[in-house]
């Protein structure tokens, strides 16, 4: 596989502002929803704390 620095990009250079903006907003909202779902899944997988272990911090030297 060869890469060329001056090769034309496969990304479009002109953007139709109306539909592209709508797609970008929908994609952003989807990413937010997926991020919230991932955090909920992680929090659900954590075991509940037992007793006071880890809640008290000894600050005396």
PDBQT receptor file of N, H, CA, C and O in Angstrom, charges set to zero:
ATOM      1  N   UNK A   1       0.843  -1.171   0.000  1.00  0.00    +0.000 N 
ATOM      2  CA  UNK A   1       0.000   0.000   0.000  1.00  0.00    +0.000 C 
ATOM      3  C   UNK A   1       0.889   1.235   0.000  1.00  0.00    +0.000 C 
ATOM      4  O   UNK A   1       1.814   1.328   0.806  1.00  0.00    +0.000 OA
ATOM      5  N   UNK A   2       0.629   2.159  -0.869  1.00  0.00    +0.000 N 
ATOM      6  H   UNK A   2      -0.122   2.083  -1.524  1.00  0.00    +0.000 HD
ATOM      7  CA  UNK A   2       1.430   3.375  -0.966  1.00  0.00    +0.000 C 
ATOM      8  C   UNK A   2       0.587   4.581  -0.566  1.00  0.00    +0.000 C 
ATOM      9  O   UNK A   2      -0.588   4.675  -0.920  1.00  0.00    +0.000 OA
ATOM     10  N   UNK A   3       1.188   5.481   0.161  1.00  0.00    +0.000 N 
ATOM     11  H   UNK A   3       2.142   5.404   0.450  1.00  0.00    +0.000 HD
ATOM     12  CA  UNK A   3       0.523   6.713   0.550  1.00  0.00    +0.000 C 
ATOM     13  C   UNK A   3       1.220   7.883  -0.114  1.00  0.00    +0.000 C 
ATOM     14  O   UNK A   3       2.449   7.937  -0.157  1.00  0.00    +0.000 OA
ATOM     15  N   UNK A   4       0.459   8.798  -0.620  1.00  0.00    +0.000 N 
ATOM     16  H   UNK A   4      -0.539   8.754  -0.586  1.00  0.00    +0.000 HD
ATOM     17  CA  UNK A   4       1.025   9.985  -1.251  1.00  0.00    +0.000 C 
ATOM     18  C   UNK A   4       0.539  11.213  -0.505  1.00  0.00    +0.000 C 
ATOM     19  O   UNK A   4      -0.654  11.349  -0.234  1.00  0.00    +0.000 OA
ATOM     20  N   UNK A   5       1.453  12.102  -0.176  1.00  0.00    +0.000 N 
ATOM     21  H   UNK A   5       2.422  11.992  -0.396  1.00  0.00    +0.000 HD
ATOM     22  CA  UNK A   5       1.103  13.297   0.588  1.00  0.00    +0.000 C 
ATOM     23  C   UNK A   5       0.196  14.220  -0.218  1.00  0.00    +0.000 C 
ATOM     24  O   UNK A   5      -0.715  14.827   0.346  1.00  0.00    +0.000 OA
ATOM     25  N   UNK A   6       0.420  14.336  -1.496  1.00  0.00    +0.000 N 
ATOM     26  H   UNK A   6       1.160  13.843  -1.954  1.00  0.00    +0.000 HD
ATOM     27  CA  UNK A   6      -0.354  15.263  -2.323  1.00  0.00    +0.000 C 
ATOM     28  C   UNK A   6      -1.537  14.603  -3.017  1.00  0.00    +0.000 C 
ATOM     29  O   UNK A   6      -2.103  15.186  -3.941  1.00  0.00    +0.000 OA
ATOM     30  N   UNK A   7      -1.923  13.409  -2.601  1.00  0.00    +0.000 N 
ATOM     31  H   UNK A   7      -1.463  12.935  -1.850  1.00  0.00    +0.000 HD
ATOM     32  CA  UNK A   7      -3.041  12.714  -3.225  1.00  0.00    +0.000 C 
ATOM     33  C   UNK A   7      -4.343  13.426  -2.877  1.00  0.00    +0.000 C 
ATOM     34  O   UNK A   7      -4.484  13.961  -1.777  1.00  0.00    +0.000 OA
ATOM     35  N   UNK A   8      -5.290  13.436  -3.804  1.00  0.00    +0.000 N 
ATOM     36  H   UNK A   8      -5.175  13.002  -4.697  1.00  0.00    +0.000 HD
ATOM     37  CA  UNK A   8      -6.578  14.080  -3.502  1.00  0.00    +0.000 C 
ATOM     38  C   UNK A   8      -7.299  13.324  -2.391  1.00  0.00    +0.000 C 
ATOM     39  O   UNK A   8      -7.252  12.096  -2.327  1.00  0.00    +0.000 OA
ATOM     40  N   UNK A   9      -7.946  14.054  -1.542  1.00  0.00    +0.000 N 
ATOM     41  H   UNK A   9      -7.984  15.052  -1.593  1.00  0.00    +0.000 HD
ATOM     42  CA  UNK A   9      -8.650  13.466  -0.402  1.00  0.00    +0.000 C 
ATOM     43  C   UNK A   9      -9.939  12.791  -0.866  1.00  0.00    +0.000 C 
ATOM     44  O   UNK A   9     -10.565  13.222  -1.834  1.00  0.00    +0.000 OA
ATOM     45  N   UNK A  10     -10.321  11.741  -0.168  1.00  0.00    +0.000 N 
ATOM     46  H   UNK A  10      -9.812  11.391   0.619  1.00  0.00    +0.000 HD
ATOM     47  CA  UNK A  10     -11.585  11.085  -0.481  1.00  0.00    +0.000 C 
ATOM     48  C   UNK A  10     -12.751  11.796   0.201  1.00  0.00    +0.000 C 
ATOM     49  O   UNK A  10     -13.911  11.489  -0.074  1.00  0.00    +0.000 OA
ATOM     50  N   UNK A  11     -12.450  12.744   1.088  1.00  0.00    +0.000 N 
ATOM     51  H   UNK A  11     -11.508  12.993   1.311  1.00  0.00    +0.000 HD
ATOM     52  CA  UNK A  11     -13.494  13.503   1.762  1.00  0.00    +0.000 C 
ATOM     53  C   UNK A  11     -14.007  14.592   0.825  1.00  0.00    +0.000 C 
ATOM     54  O   UNK A  11     -13.235  15.178   0.067  1.00  0.00    +0.000 OA
ATOM     55  N   UNK A  12     -15.295  14.860   0.878  1.00  0.00    +0.000 N 
ATOM     56  H   UNK A  12     -15.923  14.384   1.494  1.00  0.00    +0.000 HD
ATOM     57  CA  UNK A  12     -15.820  15.927   0.016  1.00  0.00    +0.000 C 
ATOM     58  C   UNK A  12     -15.301  17.287   0.476  1.00  0.00    +0.000 C 
ATOM     59  O   UNK A  12     -15.167  17.545   1.672  1.00  0.00    +0.000 OA
ATOM     60  N   UNK A  13     -15.013  18.152  -0.498  1.00  0.00    +0.000 N 
ATOM     61  H   UNK A  13     -15.122  17.943  -1.470  1.00  0.00    +0.000 HD
ATOM     62  CA  UNK A  13     -14.487  19.469  -0.156  1.00  0.00    +0.000 C 
ATOM     63  C   UNK A  13     -15.580  20.514  -0.054  1.00  0.00    +0.000 C 
ATOM     64  O   UNK A  13     -15.409  21.512   0.646  1.00  0.00    +0.000 OA
ATOM     65  N   UNK A  14     -16.690  20.313  -0.727  1.00  0.00    +0.000 N 
ATOM     66  H   UNK A  14     -16.829  19.502  -1.295  1.00  0.00    +0.000 HD
ATOM     67  CA  UNK A  14     -17.793  21.263  -0.613  1.00  0.00    +0.000 C 
ATOM     68  C   UNK A  14     -18.914  20.632   0.199  1.00  0.00    +0.000 C 
ATOM     69  O   UNK A  14     -19.202  19.443   0.061  1.00  0.00    +0.000 OA
ATOM     70  N   UNK A  15     -19.533  21.426   1.031  1.00  0.00    +0.000 N 
ATOM     71  H   UNK A  15     -19.299  22.391   1.143  1.00  0.00    +0.000 HD
ATOM     72  CA  UNK A  15     -20.554  20.902   1.941  1.00  0.00    +0.000 C 
ATOM     73  C   UNK A  15     -21.849  21.665   1.705  1.00  0.00    +0.000 C 
ATOM     74  O   UNK A  15     -21.877  22.895   1.739  1.00  0.00    +0.000 OA
ATOM     75  N   UNK A  16     -22.911  20.922   1.467  1.00  0.00    +0.000 N 
ATOM     76  H   UNK A  16     -22.889  19.923   1.439  1.00  0.00    +0.000 HD
ATOM     77  CA  UNK A  16     -24.241  21.521   1.370  1.00  0.00    +0.000 C 
ATOM     78  C   UNK A  16     -24.660  21.845   2.794  1.00  0.00    +0.000 C 
ATOM     79  O   UNK A  16     -24.932  20.934   3.576  1.00  0.00    +0.000 OA
ATOM     80  N   UNK A  17     -24.717  23.099   3.138  1.00  0.00    +0.000 N 
ATOM     81  H   UNK A  17     -24.495  23.839   2.503  1.00  0.00    +0.000 HD
ATOM     82  CA  UNK A  17     -24.873  23.514   4.530  1.00  0.00    +0.000 C 
ATOM     83  C   UNK A  17     -26.158  23.009   5.172  1.00  0.00    +0.000 C 
ATOM     84  O   UNK A  17     -26.156  22.691   6.362  1.00  0.00    +0.000 OA
ATOM     85  N   UNK A  18     -27.225  22.928   4.443  1.00  0.00    +0.000 N 
ATOM     86  H   UNK A  18     -27.226  23.187   3.477  1.00  0.00    +0.000 HD
ATOM     87  CA  UNK A  18     -28.496  22.514   5.030  1.00  0.00    +0.000 C 
ATOM     88  C   UNK A  18     -28.501  21.074   5.495  1.00  0.00    +0.000 C 
ATOM     89  O   UNK A  18     -28.688  20.801   6.680  1.00  0.00    +0.000 OA
ATOM     90  N   UNK A  19     -28.296  20.156   4.573  1.00  0.00    +0.000 N 
ATOM     91  H   UNK A  19     -28.144  20.378   3.610  1.00  0.00    +0.000 HD
ATOM     92  CA  UNK A  19     -28.390  18.744   4.924  1.00  0.00    +0.000 C 
ATOM     93  C   UNK A  19     -27.171  18.286   5.728  1.00  0.00    +0.000 C 
ATOM     94  O   UNK A  19     -27.300  17.427   6.601  1.00  0.00    +0.000 OA
ATOM     95  N   UNK A  20     -26.003  18.841   5.448  1.00  0.00    +0.000 N 
ATOM     96  H   UNK A  20     -25.899  19.538   4.739  1.00  0.00    +0.000 HD
ATOM     97  CA  UNK A  20     -24.814  18.435   6.183  1.00  0.00    +0.000 C 
ATOM     98  C   UNK A  20     -24.899  18.856   7.646  1.00  0.00    +0.000 C 
ATOM     99  O   UNK A  20     -24.488  18.107   8.532  1.00  0.00    +0.000 OA
ATOM    100  N   UNK A  21     -25.424  20.034   7.899  1.00  0.00    +0.000 N 
ATOM    101  H   UNK A  21     -25.758  20.642   7.178  1.00  0.00    +0.000 HD
ATOM    102  CA  UNK A  21     -25.584  20.498   9.273  1.00  0.00    +0.000 C 
ATOM    103  C   UNK A  21     -26.569  19.617  10.023  1.00  0.00    +0.000 C 
ATOM    104  O   UNK A  21     -26.352  19.288  11.189  1.00  0.00    +0.000 OA
ATOM    105  N   UNK A  22     -27.642  19.239   9.360  1.00  0.00    +0.000 N 
ATOM    106  H   UNK A  22     -27.818  19.506   8.413  1.00  0.00    +0.000 HD
ATOM    107  CA  UNK A  22     -28.642  18.373   9.991  1.00  0.00    +0.000 C 
ATOM    108  C   UNK A  22     -28.033  17.010  10.337  1.00  0.00    +0.000 C 
ATOM    109  O   UNK A  22     -28.272  16.477  11.420  1.00  0.00    +0.000 OA
ATOM    110  N   UNK A  23     -27.256  16.457   9.423  1.00  0.00    +0.000 N 
ATOM    111  H   UNK A  23     -27.062  16.890   8.543  1.00  0.00    +0.000 HD
ATOM    112  CA  UNK A  23     -26.603  15.164   9.659  1.00  0.00    +0.000 C 
ATOM    113  C   UNK A  23     -25.603  15.283  10.806  1.00  0.00    +0.000 C 
ATOM    114  O   UNK A  23     -25.508  14.379  11.636  1.00  0.00    +0.000 OA
ATOM    115  N   UNK A  24     -24.854  16.390  10.864  1.00  0.00    +0.000 N 
ATOM    116  H   UNK A  24     -24.931  17.124  10.190  1.00  0.00    +0.000 HD
ATOM    117  CA  UNK A  24     -23.877  16.585  11.929  1.00  0.00    +0.000 C 
ATOM    118  C   UNK A  24     -24.557  16.681  13.292  1.00  0.00    +0.000 C 
ATOM    119  O   UNK A  24     -24.058  16.125  14.270  1.00  0.00    +0.000 OA
ATOM    120  N   UNK A  25     -25.680  17.373  13.368  1.00  0.00    +0.000 N 
ATOM    121  H   UNK A  25     -26.086  17.825  12.573  1.00  0.00    +0.000 HD
ATOM    122  CA  UNK A  25     -26.414  17.495  14.635  1.00  0.00    +0.000 C 
ATOM    123  C   UNK A  25     -26.952  16.137  15.068  1.00  0.00    +0.000 C 
ATOM    124  O   UNK A  25     -26.876  15.785  16.245  1.00  0.00    +0.000 OA
ATOM    125  N   UNK A  26     -27.492  15.378  14.128  1.00  0.00    +0.000 N 
ATOM    126  H   UNK A  26     -27.553  15.664  13.172  1.00  0.00    +0.000 HD
ATOM    127  CA  UNK A  26     -28.010  14.048  14.458  1.00  0.00    +0.000 C 
ATOM    128  C   UNK A  26     -26.878  13.140  14.930  1.00  0.00    +0.000 C 
ATOM    129  O   UNK A  26     -27.056  12.383  15.884  1.00  0.00    +0.000 OA
ATOM    130  N   UNK A  27     -25.722  13.205  14.279  1.00  0.00    +0.000 N 
ATOM    131  H   UNK A  27     -25.578  13.820  13.504  1.00  0.00    +0.000 HD
ATOM    132  CA  UNK A  27     -24.578  12.382  14.672  1.00  0.00    +0.000 C 
ATOM    133  C   UNK A  27     -24.088  12.764  16.069  1.00  0.00    +0.000 C 
ATOM    134  O   UNK A  27     -23.738  11.894  16.866  1.00  0.00    +0.000 OA
ATOM    135  N   UNK A  28     -24.065  14.061  16.361  1.00  0.00    +0.000 N 
ATOM    136  H   UNK A  28     -24.350  14.767  15.713  1.00  0.00    +0.000 HD
ATOM    137  CA  UNK A  28     -23.637  14.518  17.687  1.00  0.00    +0.000 C 
ATOM    138  C   UNK A  28     -24.597  14.019  18.757  1.00  0.00    +0.000 C 
ATOM    139  O   UNK A  28     -24.164  13.533  19.802  1.00  0.00    +0.000 OA
ATOM    140  N   UNK A  29     -25.898  14.136  18.504  1.00  0.00    +0.000 N 
ATOM    141  H   UNK A  29     -26.250  14.531  17.655  1.00  0.00    +0.000 HD
ATOM    142  CA  UNK A  29     -26.896  13.653  19.460  1.00  0.00    +0.000 C 
ATOM    143  C   UNK A  29     -26.762  12.145  19.676  1.00  0.00    +0.000 C 
ATOM    144  O   UNK A  29     -26.885  11.663  20.802  1.00  0.00    +0.000 OA
ATOM    145  N   UNK A  30     -26.511  11.409  18.606  1.00  0.00    +0.000 N 
ATOM    146  H   UNK A  30     -26.410  11.801  17.691  1.00  0.00    +0.000 HD
ATOM    147  CA  UNK A  30     -26.348   9.959  18.711  1.00  0.00    +0.000 C 
ATOM    148  C   UNK A  30     -25.136   9.615  19.561  1.00  0.00    +0.000 C 
ATOM    149  O   UNK A  30     -25.191   8.691  20.373  1.00  0.00    +0.000 OA
ATOM    150  N   UNK A  31     -24.038  10.349  19.384  1.00  0.00    +0.000 N 
ATOM    151  H   UNK A  31     -23.993  11.099  18.724  1.00  0.00    +0.000 HD
ATOM    152  CA  UNK A  31     -22.833  10.099  20.180  1.00  0.00    +0.000 C 
ATOM    153  C   UNK A  31     -23.082  10.392  21.651  1.00  0.00    +0.000 C 
ATOM    154  O   UNK A  31     -22.587   9.671  22.518  1.00  0.00    +0.000 OA
ATOM    155  N   UNK A  32     -23.844  11.444  21.943  1.00  0.00    +0.000 N 
ATOM    156  H   UNK A  32     -24.246  12.029  21.239  1.00  0.00    +0.000 HD
ATOM    157  CA  UNK A  32     -24.173  11.757  23.334  1.00  0.00    +0.000 C 
ATOM    158  C   UNK A  32     -24.982  10.627  23.969  1.00  0.00    +0.000 C 
ATOM    159  O   UNK A  32     -24.712  10.206  25.094  1.00  0.00    +0.000 OA
ATOM    160  N   UNK A  33     -25.968  10.150  23.233  1.00  0.00    +0.000 N 
ATOM    161  H   UNK A  33     -26.187  10.492  22.319  1.00  0.00    +0.000 HD
ATOM    162  CA  UNK A  33     -26.822   9.067  23.737  1.00  0.00    +0.000 C 
ATOM    163  C   UNK A  33     -25.994   7.810  23.977  1.00  0.00    +0.000 C 
ATOM    164  O   UNK A  33     -26.145   7.155  25.009  1.00  0.00    +0.000 OA
ATOM    165  N   UNK A  34     -25.118   7.468  23.030  1.00  0.00    +0.000 N 
ATOM    166  H   UNK A  34     -24.995   8.000  22.192  1.00  0.00    +0.000 HD
ATOM    167  CA  UNK A  34     -24.282   6.277  23.191  1.00  0.00    +0.000 C 
ATOM    168  C   UNK A  34     -23.320   6.429  24.366  1.00  0.00    +0.000 C 
ATOM    169  O   UNK A  34     -23.051   5.459  25.074  1.00  0.00    +0.000 OA
ATOM    170  N   UNK A  35     -22.806   7.628  24.576  1.00  0.00    +0.000 N 
ATOM    171  H   UNK A  35     -23.025   8.416  24.000  1.00  0.00    +0.000 HD
ATOM    172  CA  UNK A  35     -21.925   7.875  25.708  1.00  0.00    +0.000 C 
ATOM    173  C   UNK A  35     -22.651   7.710  27.030  1.00  0.00    +0.000 C 
ATOM    174  O   UNK A  35     -22.116   7.112  27.964  1.00  0.00    +0.000 OA
ATOM    175  N   UNK A  36     -23.872   8.237  27.117  1.00  0.00    +0.000 N 
ATOM    176  H   UNK A  36     -24.307   8.722  26.359  1.00  0.00    +0.000 HD
ATOM    177  CA  UNK A  36     -24.674   8.088  28.333  1.00  0.00    +0.000 C 
ATOM    178  C   UNK A  36     -25.002   6.619  28.585  1.00  0.00    +0.000 C 
ATOM    179  O   UNK A  36     -24.972   6.160  29.727  1.00  0.00    +0.000 OA
ATOM    180  N   UNK A  37     -25.311   5.893  27.530  1.00  0.00    +0.000 N 
ATOM    181  H   UNK A  37     -25.336   6.266  26.603  1.00  0.00    +0.000 HD
ATOM    182  CA  UNK A  37     -25.612   4.464  27.677  1.00  0.00    +0.000 C 
ATOM    183  C   UNK A  37     -24.382   3.705  28.168  1.00  0.00    +0.000 C 
ATOM    184  O   UNK A  37     -24.501   2.808  29.003  1.00  0.00    +0.000 OA
ATOM    185  N   UNK A  38     -23.215   4.054  27.661  1.00  0.00    +0.000 N 
ATOM    186  H   UNK A  38     -23.118   4.782  26.983  1.00  0.00    +0.000 HD
ATOM    187  CA  UNK A  38     -21.985   3.391  28.083  1.00  0.00    +0.000 C 
ATOM    188  C   UNK A  38     -21.710   3.661  29.552  1.00  0.00    +0.000 C 
ATOM    189  O   UNK A  38     -21.318   2.750  30.281  1.00  0.00    +0.000 OA
ATOM    190  N   UNK A  39     -21.908   4.900  30.003  1.00  0.00    +0.000 N 
ATOM    191  H   UNK A  39     -22.226   5.641  29.411  1.00  0.00    +0.000 HD
ATOM    192  CA  UNK A  39     -21.697   5.228  31.418  1.00  0.00    +0.000 C 
ATOM    193  C   UNK A  39     -22.680   4.477  32.310  1.00  0.00    +0.000 C 
ATOM    194  O   UNK A  39     -22.304   3.993  33.378  1.00  0.00    +0.000 OA
ATOM    195  N   UNK A  40     -23.920   4.378  31.885  1.00  0.00    +0.000 N 
ATOM    196  H   UNK A  40     -24.226   4.771  31.017  1.00  0.00    +0.000 HD
ATOM    197  CA  UNK A  40     -24.911   3.625  32.657  1.00  0.00    +0.000 C 
ATOM    198  C   UNK A  40     -24.537   2.152  32.750  1.00  0.00    +0.000 C 
ATOM    199  O   UNK A  40     -24.711   1.530  33.798  1.00  0.00    +0.000 OA
ATOM    200  N   UNK A  41     -24.031   1.601  31.672  1.00  0.00    +0.000 N 
ATOM    201  H   UNK A  41     -23.890   2.107  30.821  1.00  0.00    +0.000 HD
ATOM    202  CA  UNK A  41     -23.619   0.200  31.668  1.00  0.00    +0.000 C 
ATOM    203  C   UNK A  41     -22.441  -0.017  32.614  1.00  0.00    +0.000 C 
ATOM    204  O   UNK A  41     -22.412  -1.001  33.353  1.00  0.00    +0.000 OA
ATOM    205  N   UNK A  42     -21.471   0.895  32.595  1.00  0.00    +0.000 N 
ATOM    206  H   UNK A  42     -21.494   1.695  31.994  1.00  0.00    +0.000 HD
ATOM    207  CA  UNK A  42     -20.314   0.781  33.487  1.00  0.00    +0.000 C 
ATOM    208  C   UNK A  42     -20.753   0.895  34.944  1.00  0.00    +0.000 C 
ATOM    209  O   UNK A  42     -20.318   0.113  35.790  1.00  0.00    +0.000 OA
ATOM    210  N   UNK A  43     -21.619   1.873  35.237  1.00  0.00    +0.000 N 
ATOM    211  H   UNK A  43     -21.972   2.508  34.550  1.00  0.00    +0.000 HD
ATOM    212  CA  UNK A  43     -22.092   2.051  36.610  1.00  0.00    +0.000 C 
ATOM    213  C   UNK A  43     -22.894   0.839  37.080  1.00  0.00    +0.000 C 
ATOM    214  O   UNK A  43     -22.812   0.465  38.250  1.00  0.00    +0.000 OA
ATOM    215  N   UNK A  44     -23.659   0.228  36.196  1.00  0.00    +0.000 N 
ATOM    216  H   UNK A  44     -23.726   0.531  35.246  1.00  0.00    +0.000 HD
ATOM    217  CA  UNK A  44     -24.456  -0.938  36.571  1.00  0.00    +0.000 C 
ATOM    218  C   UNK A  44     -23.569  -2.148  36.849  1.00  0.00    +0.000 C 
ATOM    219  O   UNK A  44     -23.946  -3.031  37.619  1.00  0.00    +0.000 OA
ATOM    220  N   UNK A  45     -22.393  -2.191  36.226  1.00  0.00    +0.000 N 
ATOM    221  H   UNK A  45     -22.087  -1.473  35.601  1.00  0.00    +0.000 HD
ATOM    222  CA  UNK A  45     -21.504  -3.336  36.400  1.00  0.00    +0.000 C 
ATOM    223  C   UNK A  45     -20.672  -3.240  37.680  1.00  0.00    +0.000 C 
ATOM    224  O   UNK A  45     -20.115  -4.241  38.130  1.00  0.00    +0.000 OA
ATOM    225  N   UNK A  46     -20.583  -2.042  38.270  1.00  0.00    +0.000 N 
ATOM    226  H   UNK A  46     -21.036  -1.228  37.904  1.00  0.00    +0.000 HD
ATOM    227  CA  UNK A  46     -19.792  -1.876  39.486  1.00  0.00    +0.000 C 
ATOM    228  C   UNK A  46     -20.525  -2.495  40.668  1.00  0.00    +0.000 C 
ATOM    229  O   UNK A  46     -21.735  -2.318  40.808  1.00  0.00    +0.000 OA
ATOM    230  N   UNK A  47     -19.804  -3.216  41.516  1.00  0.00    +0.000 N 
ATOM    231  H   UNK A  47     -18.821  -3.359  41.402  1.00  0.00    +0.000 HD
ATOM    232  CA  UNK A  47     -20.456  -3.778  42.697  1.00  0.00    +0.000 C 
ATOM    233  C   UNK A  47     -20.775  -2.669  43.699  1.00  0.00    +0.000 C 
ATOM    234  O   UNK A  47     -20.037  -1.688  43.793  1.00  0.00    +0.000 OA
ATOM    235  N   UNK A  48     -21.855  -2.817  44.437  1.00  0.00    +0.000 N 
ATOM    236  H   UNK A  48     -22.454  -3.614  44.361  1.00  0.00    +0.000 HD
ATOM    237  CA  UNK A  48     -22.203  -1.798  45.428  1.00  0.00    +0.000 C 
ATOM    238  C   UNK A  48     -21.173  -1.796  46.562  1.00  0.00    +0.000 C 
ATOM    239  O   UNK A  48     -20.633  -2.849  46.902  1.00  0.00    +0.000 OA
ATOM    240  N   UNK A  49     -20.896  -0.639  47.146  1.00  0.00    +0.000 N 
ATOM    241  H   UNK A  49     -21.335   0.217  46.870  1.00  0.00    +0.000 HD
ATOM    242  CA  UNK A  49     -19.925  -0.595  48.246  1.00  0.00    +0.000 C 
ATOM    243  C   UNK A  49     -20.442  -1.374  49.457  1.00  0.00    +0.000 C 
ATOM    244  O   UNK A  49     -21.639  -1.386  49.744  1.00  0.00    +0.000 OA
ATOM    245  N   UNK A  50     -19.510  -2.020  50.157  1.00  0.00    +0.000 N 
ATOM    246  H   UNK A  50     -18.538  -2.010  49.924  1.00  0.00    +0.000 HD
ATOM    247  CA  UNK A  50     -19.856  -2.803  51.337  1.00  0.00    +0.000 C 
ATOM    248  C   UNK A  50     -19.222  -2.142  52.550  1.00  0.00    +0.000 C 
ATOM    249  O   UNK A  50     -18.006  -1.954  52.601  1.00  0.00    +0.000 OA
ATOM    250  N   UNK A  51     -20.054  -1.789  53.530  1.00  0.00    +0.000 N 
ATOM    251  H   UNK A  51     -21.042  -1.941  53.488  1.00  0.00    +0.000 HD
ATOM    252  CA  UNK A  51     -19.537  -1.179  54.750  1.00  0.00    +0.000 C 
ATOM    253  C   UNK A  51     -18.936   0.191  54.491  1.00  0.00    +0.000 C 
ATOM    254  O   UNK A  51     -19.334   0.900  53.567  1.00  0.00    +0.000 OA
ATOM    255  N   UNK A  52     -17.964   0.551  55.331  1.00  0.00    +0.000 N 
ATOM    256  H   UNK A  52     -17.640  -0.024  56.082  1.00  0.00    +0.000 HD
ATOM    257  CA  UNK A  52     -17.325   1.852  55.213  1.00  0.00    +0.000 C 
ATOM    258  C   UNK A  52     -15.957   1.761  54.550  1.00  0.00    +0.000 C 
ATOM    259  O   UNK A  52     -15.198   2.729  54.559  1.00  0.00    +0.000 OA
ATOM    260  N   UNK A  53     -15.650   0.644  53.996  1.00  0.00    +0.000 N 
ATOM    261  H   UNK A  53     -16.267  -0.143  53.989  1.00  0.00    +0.000 HD
ATOM    262  CA  UNK A  53     -14.343   0.461  53.386  1.00  0.00    +0.000 C 
ATOM    263  C   UNK A  53     -14.121   1.467  52.258  1.00  0.00    +0.000 C 
ATOM    264  O   UNK A  53     -14.890   1.519  51.298  1.00  0.00    +0.000 OA
ATOM    265  N   UNK A  54     -13.061   2.264  52.387  1.00  0.00    +0.000 N 
ATOM    266  H   UNK A  54     -12.436   2.222  53.167  1.00  0.00    +0.000 HD
ATOM    267  CA  UNK A  54     -12.724   3.232  51.365  1.00  0.00    +0.000 C 
ATOM    268  C   UNK A  54     -13.403   4.570  51.512  1.00  0.00    +0.000 C 
ATOM    269  O   UNK A  54     -13.118   5.491  50.746  1.00  0.00    +0.000 OA
ATOM    270  N   UNK A  55     -14.299   4.703  52.482  1.00  0.00    +0.000 N 
ATOM    271  H   UNK A  55     -14.530   3.955  53.104  1.00  0.00    +0.000 HD
ATOM    272  CA  UNK A  55     -15.014   5.959  52.667  1.00  0.00    +0.000 C 
ATOM    273  C   UNK A  55     -14.312   6.879  53.654  1.00  0.00    +0.000 C 
ATOM    274  O   UNK A  55     -14.492   8.096  53.604  1.00  0.00    +0.000 OA
ATOM    275  N   UNK A  56     -13.516   6.313  54.547  1.00  0.00    +0.000 N 
ATOM    276  H   UNK A  56     -13.369   5.324  54.588  1.00  0.00    +0.000 HD
ATOM    277  CA  UNK A  56     -12.796   7.110  55.540  1.00  0.00    +0.000 C 
ATOM    278  C   UNK A  56     -11.354   7.253  55.135  1.00  0.00    +0.000 C 
ATOM    279  O   UNK A  56     -10.704   6.275  54.765  1.00  0.00    +0.000 OA
ATOM    280  N   UNK A  57     -10.851   8.467  55.202  1.00  0.00    +0.000 N 
ATOM    281  H   UNK A  57     -11.379   9.261  55.503  1.00  0.00    +0.000 HD
ATOM    282  CA  UNK A  57      -9.467   8.735  54.855  1.00  0.00    +0.000 C 
ATOM    283  C   UNK A  57      -8.754   9.262  56.093  1.00  0.00    +0.000 C 
ATOM    284  O   UNK A  57      -9.195  10.229  56.713  1.00  0.00    +0.000 OA
ATOM    285  N   UNK A  58      -7.651   8.617  56.443  1.00  0.00    +0.000 N 
ATOM    286  H   UNK A  58      -7.293   7.831  55.939  1.00  0.00    +0.000 HD
ATOM    287  CA  UNK A  58      -6.869   9.038  57.583  1.00  0.00    +0.000 C 
ATOM    288  C   UNK A  58      -5.947  10.178  57.148  1.00  0.00    +0.000 C 
ATOM    289  O   UNK A  58      -5.040   9.976  56.341  1.00  0.00    +0.000 OA
ATOM    290  N   UNK A  59      -6.185  11.382  57.690  1.00  0.00    +0.000 N 
ATOM    291  H   UNK A  59      -6.922  11.546  58.345  1.00  0.00    +0.000 HD
ATOM    292  CA  UNK A  59      -5.380  12.535  57.287  1.00  0.00    +0.000 C 
ATOM    293  C   UNK A  59      -4.297  12.863  58.295  1.00  0.00    +0.000 C 
ATOM    294  O   UNK A  59      -3.548  13.820  58.098  1.00  0.00    +0.000 OA
ATOM    295  N   UNK A  60      -4.194  12.088  59.381  1.00  0.00    +0.000 N 
ATOM    296  H   UNK A  60      -4.802  11.311  59.541  1.00  0.00    +0.000 HD
ATOM    297  CA  UNK A  60      -3.163  12.338  60.401  1.00  0.00    +0.000 C 
ATOM    298  C   UNK A  60      -1.888  11.624  59.989  1.00  0.00    +0.000 C 
ATOM    299  O   UNK A  60      -1.912  10.473  59.552  1.00  0.00    +0.000 OA
ATOM    300  N   UNK A  61      -0.779  12.328  60.137  1.00  0.00    +0.000 N 
ATOM    301  H   UNK A  61      -0.760  13.262  60.493  1.00  0.00    +0.000 HD
ATOM    302  CA  UNK A  61       0.497  11.747  59.759  1.00  0.00    +0.000 C 
ATOM    303  C   UNK A  61       1.125  10.986  60.905  1.00  0.00    +0.000 C 
ATOM    304  O   UNK A  61       2.213  10.430  60.754  1.00  0.00    +0.000 OA
TER     305      UNK A  61
